[in-house]
Amino acid sequence: MIEVDRLSKRFGSGDDAVDAVKSVSFKVDQGEIFGLLGANGAGKSTTVLMLTTLLAPTSGDARIAGYSLSSDGAGIRRSVGAALQDTGLDPMQKGGGLLELHARLFGFDRKAAIHRRDELLDLVGLRDAADRRIGEYSGGMRRRLDLAAALVNRPRVLFLDEPTTGLDPASRRAIWDEVGVLRESGVTVLLTTQYLEEADQLADRVAIMADGEIVSTGTPAELKAGLGADVIELAFDEEGVAEEAVSVIGPPANRLGQVVRIPAADGPAELARVVGLLKEAGIESSSLSLSQPTLDDVFLNIVESRGEGVGR
């Protein structure tokens, strides 16, 4: 459903040029949820803007639902839905009225538009709020309404750009549930996120982006398995101690704030080594645990190996 072939985007020219996306290629199958992961500025949103025809690529091409990005943008727009970072919802409009208006703009007659409005309000759990102005909605409600608006035309492919940024855990879980329902109905979903737990929960496959490039692709299980069987996590109370601990332990230790995580093929043996090094250096942790790897560990390992800041 999505075939991306060496897609690139350069902003500016000459010495001031910035390559936001660098020859990105990937494929997404029908009914699959594909996650684009990365820190702020990695190129995720720029990629989505190009694939939804909202931003012209500098080079490369893509096919979305069988339509070429370079020659049939109208066909792509008829076949996709998009919920981007900025919802752009009119605060004076009523939720139900917005969905009905969108349906009419897509060519539904009045009766069909009302029916589609009600279907979508039920899907995202906003039927009781249909007659309230959007300005009175919470952040989570606005996100769910934006998702409903992206589904009005029954898209074959849905693009979700950071769909749960800024939401509380309950609202985030509600969005996850709705995305799961869409997958079951056969909709193909491309999801960008910097919440690695979100990709772990939702995505069938993920691609990690860094500095405009895709640096790793696979299922969440494959990416985590590549790190080793276990992860040691150490927490430190005093600022600066975590950084000192990483220096003492050495690679492949990674720091995120006051937490240090260390992937290990043999967790117990590596744990004994780490405890010995910290004791010798006179460094004490406030907590210590041994667990399975997460996508956070995969991401941090890639960032560390590339010598980049986390930036998220």
ChimeraX attribute file (.defattr): number of C-alpha atoms within 10 A of each C-alpha:
attribute: neighborCount
match mode: 1-to-1
recipient: residues
	/A:1	19
	/A:2	21
	/A:3	19
	/A:4	20
	/A:5	16
	/A:6	15
	/A:7	20
	/A:8	24
	/A:9	23
	/A:10	14
	/A:11	13
	/A:12	10
	/A:13	9
	/A:14	7
	/A:15	6
	/A:16	8
	/A:17	10
	/A:18	13
	/A:19	18
	/A:20	19
	/A:21	28
	/A:22	20
	/A:23	18
	/A:24	20
	/A:25	16
	/A:26	15
	/A:27	14
	/A:28	20
	/A:29	12
	/A:30	16
	/A:31	18
	/A:32	20
	/A:33	25
	/A:34	26
	/A:35	31
	/A:36	27
	/A:37	28
	/A:38	27
	/A:39	20
	/A:40	15
	/A:41	16
	/A:42	22
	/A:43	26
	/A:44	29
	/A:45	21
	/A:46	20
	/A:47	24
	/A:48	21
	/A:49	17
	/A:50	19
	/A:51	27
	/A:52	19
	/A:53	16
	/A:54	12
	/A:55	13
	/A:56	15
	/A:57	22
	/A:58	16
	/A:59	15
	/A:60	17
	/A:61	21
	/A:62	22
	/A:63	20
	/A:64	24
	/A:65	19
	/A:66	14
	/A:67	19
	/A:68	17
	/A:69	23
	/A:70	14
	/A:71	11
	/A:72	14
	/A:73	18
	/A:74	12
	/A:75	15
	/A:76	23
	/A:77	20
	/A:78	14
	/A:79	18
	/A:80	23
	/A:81	24
	/A:82	23
	/A:83	23
	/A:84	20
	/A:85	15
	/A:86	11
	/A:87	14
	/A:88	10
	/A:89	17
	/A:90	12
	/A:91	14
	/A:92	11
	/A:93	14
	/A:94	20
	/A:95	29
	/A:96	23
	/A:97	16
	/A:98	20
	/A:99	26
	/A:100	25
	/A:101	17
	/A:102	19
	/A:103	23
	/A:104	16
	/A:105	13
	/A:106	13
	/A:107	11
	/A:108	18
	/A:109	13
	/A:110	13
	/A:111	11
	/A:112	14
	/A:113	21
	/A:114	18
	/A:115	14
	/A:116	21
	/A:117	26
	/A:118	17
	/A:119	15
	/A:120	21
	/A:121	21
	/A:122	13
	/A:123	17
	/A:124	19
	/A:125	17
	/A:126	20
	/A:127	16
	/A:128	10
	/A:129	16
	/A:130	19
	/A:131	13
	/A:132	17
	/A:133	17
	/A:134	22
	/A:135	15
	/A:136	13
	/A:137	16
	/A:138	12
	/A:139	17
	/A:140	21
	/A:141	21
	/A:142	20
	/A:143	26
	/A:144	26
	/A:145	28
	/A:146	23
	/A:147	26
	/A:148	27
	/A:149	25
	/A:150	21
	/A:151	24
	/A:152	23
	/A:153	20
	/A:154	14
	/A:155	20
	/A:156	20
	/A:157	27
	/A:158	24
	/A:159	25
	/A:160	23
	/A:161	24
	/A:162	20
	/A:163	24
	/A:164	24
	/A:165	15
	/A:166	11
	/A:167	16
	/A:168	11
	/A:169	11
	/A:170	10
	/A:171	18
	/A:172	18
	/A:173	14
	/A:174	17
	/A:175	21
	/A:176	17
	/A:177	13
	/A:178	16
	/A:179	20
	/A:180	17
	/A:181	13
	/A:182	17
	/A:183	16
	/A:184	11
	/A:185	10
	/A:186	13
	/A:187	23
	/A:188	25
	/A:189	31
	/A:190	21
	/A:191	25
	/A:192	28
	/A:193	22
	/A:194	21
	/A:195	17
	/A:196	21
	/A:197	12
	/A:198	19
	/A:199	25
	/A:200	18
	/A:201	11
	/A:202	22
	/A:203	20
	/A:204	17
	/A:205	20
	/A:206	26
	/A:207	23
	/A:208	24
	/A:209	23
	/A:210	24
	/A:211	19
	/A:212	22
	/A:213	21
	/A:214	22
	/A:215	14
	/A:216	15
	/A:217	17
	/A:218	15
	/A:219	17
	/A:220	22
	/A:221	14
	/A:222	12
	/A:223	22
	/A:224	21
	/A:225	16
	/A:226	12
	/A:227	21
	/A:228	16
	/A:229	15
	/A:230	22
	/A:231	25
	/A:232	21
	/A:233	20
	/A:234	21
	/A:235	20
	/A:236	20
	/A:237	13
	/A:238	11
	/A:239	10
	/A:240	11
	/A:241	17
	/A:242	24
	/A:243	17
	/A:244	14
	/A:245	25
	/A:246	19
	/A:247	12
	/A:248	16
	/A:249	19
	/A:250	12
	/A:251	13
	/A:252	15
	/A:253	23
	/A:254	24
	/A:255	21
	/A:256	14
	/A:257	12
	/A:258	16
	/A:259	21
	/A:260	21
	/A:261	24
	/A:262	27
	/A:263	28
	/A:264	21
	/A:265	14
	/A:266	12
	/A:267	19
	/A:268	14
	/A:269	10
	/A:270	17
	/A:271	20
	/A:272	10
	/A:273	12
	/A:274	20
	/A:275	16
	/A:276	13
	/A:277	15
	/A:278	17
	/A:279	11
	/A:280	10
	/A:281	13
	/A:282	9
	/A:283	15
	/A:284	17
	/A:285	20
	/A:286	10
	/A:287	11
	/A:288	15
	/A:289	11
	/A:290	17
	/A:291	12
	/A:292	16
	/A:293	23
	/A:294	20
	/A:295	22
	/A:296	17
	/A:297	22
	/A:298	21
	/A:299	22
	/A:300	20
	/A:301	21
	/A:302	18
	/A:303	19
	/A:304	17
	/A:305	11
	/A:306	12
	/A:307	9
	/A:308	12
	/A:309	10
	/A:310	16
	/A:311	10
	/A:312	10
